[in-house]
Amino acid sequence: MVSFAKFHRHGLGAPPSRFMRALCLHYGVELQHFSPNAITVVAVFAAVCEGYLGMMPHWELWLHLYRGELFNAPTGTTGARKPVRAGCLNLVLKTGKTDRPREYIPVGFSTNHAGWDSQWFYLRNDDNLLPAYTGRLITERPADWTYGVVQAHQSRLNPLLDAMKKLRLEGLFAALVLSAVHHRRVLPLMSRLLRMDEMGPSVSSQDLEACRMSNEAPADDEVAARVRATNAGDFKTEHVNGFPMRPDAGSIDLVCSFLVHSSDFGFLSIPS
């Protein structure tokens, strides 16, 4: 299959996580259909669930917060656009309005990833975990790319939204999440032995190293440079790991029985 260097710098790994596989199935896309920003927002969401809520990525919370939008490239003719083979799926966050407060942490990434699709390579699709590459074009936005939680299930998201509100009010935003991820040396969208919140001092060094992508932690200036490379703005070195993840000292404990037992993918038949 085809992958891109930007995807793996922004949080994708192999073998892919169960959540990444679920997204491909739900949106009916192949890996190359994601945009770099889409990979980033998925990685941030997975890291928020694991590192701050203490749970696997929650499927209904994702569908409540995000919808898919189809990107078509300009043709040079006014009003005319054309489908693209790579990067056609953008993931758009539900924004707060006067009658509905913001429900998620601030997530803002610029769209300038010029030339990203020139850095591609073949990735072996072990066990066919992701859809095979066909090169197909998506020419129309599918109906199921919209927000998708049924009304009867909305109320059970309230504890999660309350927890998200606390994180937002405490000052968490996407770039801080990414800095914590790089500090941990993990890829949010890669299958791992441990969730991020389980990577504590009581875990054996062997199990910790099995989850990490390098043996030594990167310097803070390197972490800040990686965060800036996601087009997250002017992220400074002194902000690195400025909002610690669980179970590090200073992290916010938001875990409760609801969060522990409500992270299943529900109707999606994605093997563990």
C-alpha positions as CSV (number, residue, x, y, z in Angstrom):
1,M,0.0,0.0,0.0
2,V,1.0,3.6,-0.3
3,S,1.9,5.9,2.7
4,F,3.6,9.2,3.1
5,A,6.4,10.5,5.3
6,K,4.2,13.2,6.8
7,F,1.7,10.7,8.1
8,H,4.4,8.9,10.2
9,R,5.9,12.2,11.4
10,H,2.4,13.2,12.6
11,G,1.5,10.0,14.6
12,L,0.8,7.0,12.3
13,G,2.7,3.8,12.9
14,A,2.7,0.2,11.7
15,P,1.0,-2.0,12.7
16,P,-1.8,0.6,12.8
17,S,-4.0,1.1,15.9
18,R,-7.5,-0.3,16.1
19,F,-8.8,3.2,16.0
20,M,-7.0,4.0,12.8
21,R,-8.4,0.9,11.2
22,A,-11.9,1.8,12.4
23,L,-11.7,5.2,10.7
24,C,-10.8,3.7,7.4
25,L,-13.7,1.3,7.6
26,H,-16.2,4.0,8.7
27,Y,-15.3,6.6,6.1
28,G,-14.7,3.9,3.4
29,V,-11.3,5.2,2.5
30,E,-7.8,4.0,1.9
31,L,-4.8,5.4,3.7
32,Q,-3.8,7.8,1.0
33,H,-7.2,9.5,1.1
34,F,-6.3,11.1,4.5
35,S,-4.8,14.5,4.5
36,P,-1.8,15.3,6.7
37,N,-4.0,17.5,8.9
38,A,-6.5,14.6,9.2
39,I,-3.8,12.3,10.5
40,T,-2.7,14.9,13.0
41,V,-6.2,15.5,14.4
42,V,-6.8,11.8,14.7
43,A,-3.5,11.4,16.6
44,V,-4.3,14.2,18.9
45,F,-7.8,12.8,19.7
46,A,-6.3,9.3,20.4
47,A,-3.6,10.9,22.7
48,V,-6.2,12.9,24.6
49,C,-8.3,9.8,25.2
50,E,-5.3,7.7,26.3
51,G,-3.1,10.2,28.1
52,Y,-5.7,12.5,29.7
53,L,-9.0,10.6,29.9
54,G,-7.4,7.2,30.7
55,M,-9.2,5.2,28.1
56,M,-8.9,3.9,24.6
57,P,-10.1,6.3,21.8
58,H,-13.9,6.6,22.3
59,W,-15.8,5.9,19.0
60,E,-19.0,7.8,19.8
61,L,-17.1,10.8,21.1
62,W,-15.2,11.0,17.9
63,L,-18.4,10.8,15.8
64,H,-19.9,13.5,18.0
65,L,-17.0,15.9,17.5
66,Y,-15.8,15.3,13.9
67,R,-17.2,15.0,10.4
68,G,-15.4,14.3,7.1
69,E,-15.1,16.9,4.3
70,L,-14.1,16.2,0.7
71,F,-11.2,18.2,-0.7
72,N,-11.1,18.9,-4.4
73,A,-8.1,20.7,-5.9
74,P,-8.5,23.9,-8.0
75,T,-8.1,23.6,-11.7
76,G,-7.1,27.1,-12.6
77,T,-10.6,27.8,-14.0
78,T,-12.9,29.9,-11.8
79,G,-15.4,27.6,-10.0
80,A,-13.9,24.4,-11.4
81,R,-12.3,21.9,-9.1
82,K,-11.0,18.3,-9.6
83,P,-10.8,15.2,-7.3
84,V,-7.4,14.3,-5.9
85,R,-5.9,10.9,-5.5
86,A,-4.2,11.7,-2.1
87,G,-5.4,13.9,0.7
88,C,-9.1,14.2,-0.2
89,L,-10.4,13.5,3.3
90,N,-10.3,16.4,5.8
91,L,-11.7,16.0,9.3
92,V,-13.6,19.0,10.5
93,L,-14.2,19.7,14.2
94,K,-17.7,20.8,15.3
95,T,-17.3,24.4,16.4
96,G,-19.0,26.2,19.3
97,K,-21.8,28.6,18.6
98,T,-23.7,31.0,20.8
99,D,-26.2,28.3,21.8
100,R,-23.6,25.5,22.1
101,P,-20.3,26.0,23.9
102,R,-17.1,24.6,22.5
103,E,-16.9,20.9,23.4
104,Y,-13.3,20.0,22.7
105,I,-9.8,21.4,23.3
106,P,-8.6,24.1,20.8
107,V,-7.2,22.4,17.6
108,G,-5.8,24.6,15.0
109,F,-3.5,23.6,12.1
110,S,-2.7,25.5,9.0
111,T,-3.4,23.9,5.7
112,N,0.0,24.6,4.2
113,H,1.7,21.2,3.7
114,A,3.0,22.0,0.2
115,G,4.6,19.1,-1.6
116,W,3.7,16.5,1.1
117,D,2.4,14.0,-1.4
118,S,5.8,13.8,-3.2
119,Q,7.3,12.0,-0.1
120,W,5.5,8.7,-0.5
121,F,6.7,5.1,-0.2
122,Y,5.3,1.6,-0.2
123,L,4.3,0.2,3.2
124,R,3.7,-3.5,3.7
125,N,0.2,-4.1,4.7
126,D,0.8,-7.0,7.2
127,D,-2.4,-9.1,7.8
128,N,-4.3,-6.7,5.5
129,L,-5.1,-4.6,8.6
130,L,-5.8,-1.5,6.4
131,P,-7.7,-1.3,3.1
132,A,-5.5,-2.3,0.1
133,Y,-4.4,0.4,-2.3
134,T,-6.5,0.7,-5.4
135,G,-5.8,4.3,-6.4
136,R,-9.5,5.1,-6.6
137,L,-10.8,8.7,-6.7
138,I,-13.5,9.8,-4.4
139,T,-15.6,12.3,-6.4
140,E,-18.5,13.0,-4.0
141,R,-18.8,13.3,-0.3
142,P,-20.5,10.2,1.1
143,A,-23.6,10.8,3.3
144,D,-22.0,9.0,6.3
145,W,-19.2,11.5,6.6
146,T,-21.3,13.7,8.8
147,Y,-21.5,13.8,12.6
148,G,-23.0,10.5,13.6
149,V,-24.2,9.8,17.2
150,V,-27.8,8.8,17.5
151,Q,-29.9,11.0,19.8
152,A,-30.5,8.2,22.3
153,H,-26.8,7.9,22.9
154,Q,-26.0,11.6,23.4
155,S,-26.6,11.7,27.1
156,R,-23.9,9.0,27.8
157,L,-21.3,11.3,26.3
158,N,-21.9,14.0,29.0
159,P,-19.3,12.7,31.5
160,L,-16.7,12.7,28.6
161,L,-17.7,16.2,27.5
162,D,-17.5,17.4,31.2
163,A,-14.0,15.9,31.4
164,M,-13.0,17.6,28.1
165,K,-14.3,20.9,29.4
166,K,-12.1,20.6,32.5
167,L,-9.1,19.9,30.3
168,R,-9.9,22.9,28.1
169,L,-10.4,25.2,31.0
170,E,-7.1,24.1,32.5
171,G,-5.4,25.2,29.3
172,L,-4.9,22.1,27.2
173,F,-4.6,22.5,23.5
174,A,-3.5,20.4,20.6
175,A,0.1,21.5,20.4
176,L,0.6,20.7,24.1
177,V,-0.8,17.2,23.4
178,L,1.6,16.6,20.6
179,S,4.6,17.8,22.7
180,A,3.6,15.3,25.4
181,V,3.3,12.5,22.7
182,H,6.8,13.3,21.4
183,H,8.2,13.5,24.9
184,R,6.7,10.0,25.5
185,R,8.3,8.8,22.3
186,V,5.1,7.0,21.1
187,L,3.0,7.1,18.0
188,P,-0.7,7.5,18.9
189,L,-1.9,5.7,15.8
190,M,0.2,2.6,16.2
191,S,-0.8,-0.6,17.9
192,R,1.0,-0.8,21.3
193,L,1.2,-3.0,24.3
194,L,0.3,-0.2,26.7
195,R,-2.0,2.9,26.6
196,M,-0.2,6.1,27.3
197,D,-1.7,6.4,30.7
198,E,-0.4,3.0,31.6
199,M,3.3,3.9,30.9
200,G,4.1,4.6,34.5
201,P,7.1,3.9,36.8
202,S,5.7,0.6,37.9
203,V,5.8,-0.9,34.4
204,S,8.9,-2.9,33.5
205,S,11.5,-1.1,31.4
206,Q,11.1,-3.9,28.8
207,D,7.4,-3.2,28.3
208,L,8.0,0.5,28.2
209,E,10.7,0.2,25.5
210,A,8.4,-2.0,23.5
211,C,6.0,1.0,23.1
212,R,8.6,3.6,22.4
213,M,10.0,4.6,19.1
214,S,13.5,5.5,20.4
215,N,15.8,4.6,23.3
216,E,16.5,8.1,24.3
217,A,14.1,11.0,24.8
218,P,14.5,13.9,22.3
219,A,15.7,17.3,23.6
220,D,13.0,19.8,24.2
221,D,14.1,22.0,21.3
222,E,13.7,19.0,19.0
223,V,10.2,18.2,20.4
224,A,9.2,21.8,19.8
225,A,10.5,21.7,16.2
226,R,8.4,18.5,15.6
227,V,5.3,20.2,16.9
228,R,5.9,23.2,14.7
229,A,6.3,20.9,11.7
230,T,2.6,19.9,12.1
231,N,1.7,23.6,11.3
232,A,0.5,24.0,14.9
233,G,1.9,27.6,15.0
234,D,4.8,29.2,16.9
235,F,5.2,26.5,19.6
236,K,8.1,27.3,22.0
237,T,10.6,25.1,23.7
238,E,9.5,26.2,27.1
239,H,6.0,24.8,26.5
240,V,7.2,21.2,25.8
241,N,5.4,18.8,28.1
242,G,3.7,21.8,29.8
243,F,0.6,19.8,30.4
244,P,1.7,16.4,31.7
245,M,-0.1,13.2,30.7
246,R,-1.2,10.5,33.1
247,P,0.4,9.1,35.2
248,D,3.2,11.7,35.3
249,A,3.4,14.1,38.2
250,G,1.1,17.1,37.8
251,S,-1.4,15.4,35.5
252,I,-5.1,15.8,36.0
253,D,-6.9,12.6,37.2
254,L,-10.2,12.4,35.3
255,V,-10.7,8.7,35.3
256,C,-14.0,7.2,36.5
257,S,-15.9,3.9,36.1
258,F,-17.8,5.4,33.1
259,L,-14.6,6.3,31.2
260,V,-13.0,2.9,31.9
261,H,-16.0,0.9,30.6
262,S,-17.3,3.0,27.8
263,S,-14.5,3.0,25.2
264,D,-15.7,0.1,23.0
265,F,-16.1,0.6,19.3
266,G,-19.7,-0.7,19.4
267,F,-21.1,-1.6,16.0
268,L,-17.7,-1.7,14.2
269,S,-16.3,-5.2,13.9
270,I,-12.6,-4.4,14.3
271,P,-10.6,-7.2,15.8
272,S,-8.3,-6.3,18.6
